[in-house]
Structure formats: C-alpha cells, structure tokens
Amino acid sequence: MNMPMSKPSRRRVALVGLLALVVAGALAAPAQSAKVVKTRGGISFQPNAFFGQNNKFMPGHLYVKPGGYVRWEDHDRTIEPHTIMVVTNAERPKTVAQILACPICDRWTQHLEDPNNPSSPVARLKVNVGKTGFQVSGDSLYLANQARIAARINAPVGKEIHYICALHPWMQGMLMVTRSGMAPRTGGHH
C-alpha cells in the first residue's frame, strides 16, 4: 500500500533527484563538451572486380585546445574494433607497402592482458607511455565495436598529434592544438 508523500518529503526527493542530476552532469561534462571523431565506412565487394575496406576517421583533422577532450565513436559498418594510437609523422604509413608491413602496428597488443598473445583478452582501454593524456607516440585508446572512448589532450599549443588505427593503418587522423581549439584565422579582413 503506497501512502501519499507529504510536501516536505516530495521536496526532499525532488532535491535529491536534482542533486543527483547535477553531480552526474558534472562528472559527464568533459565527455559532453568533447569534440567528436566518428569511424565511418565499411567493407565493399563486387564479384570478380573489387574487395576493399574504406574505414576512416571523420573528421580526419580536428582542432583542440590544451586540456580539451576528444571522444571517438565507432559508427562504421563493420564489427571490428579500432585503436587510436599516437604516432609521429615519420611513423605514419604513407604507402600500401608501409600499411602492409606497419612495424609500429604491433603496439596495439599493449591493450591486451598478455601482450605476447594476440588472442589474449583486452585488459586496458587506455595506454599511456608518458604522463596521463593523449599526446605522445605510443599513447593508445582501444575502441570496441559500437563503443566510444574519450581522452584529454595535454599537449601544448602548436603541437600536431598524428594518430592511426593499428588494426586498420590506413585510418589516420590528426589533432592540431590551438589556443582556442579552433582553426587559426588566416588573412582576410576582420
């Protein structure tokens, strides 16, 4: 049997509910205010003509401010996971031969419980080789199928952060760190 609540009790429940929403909003704020990169594409096939995979990061180039957050979301048409791994510009594969050989792509195993066993379960969604954040070669995020993951960008203004998917090394993106998190103004009148 439910008894009606008195006005002070209803007010208390409403205040507790409102406080819970404010706390939840504060905890989720970095992810909500994050800039978003989505995976797109999938596998294409035409008998006796073509088979290919055109997964990509969209947008491929994004401006972010120091301390800002970026969230990657899996929205492509495959069931495969992805990594978002920081590489130097020199490490970035630029030819088909480099994509097929990709010596740095083995770094994705850092996410595994046993890095020496590629069949090992995923134990770490985020790998930091330096200080916490996403900014130096080797920092990596594991993006499961239909999942999302965010990282704070702790790089200084002017830094270009190149990243690839170690499982699909043709998937490449770049973050450019600017004071405002926006593209710098070039020429023209204000």
Secondary structure, 3 states (H helix, E strand, C coil): CCCCCCHHHHHHHHHHHHHHHHHHHHHHHHHHCCEEEEEECCEEEECCCEEEECCEEECCEEEECCCCEEEEEECCCCCCCEEEEEECCCCCCCCHHHHHHCHHHHHHHHHECCCCCCCCCECCCEECCCCCCCCCCCCEEEECCCCEEEEECCCCCCCEEEEECCCCCCCEEEEEECCCCCCCCCCCCC
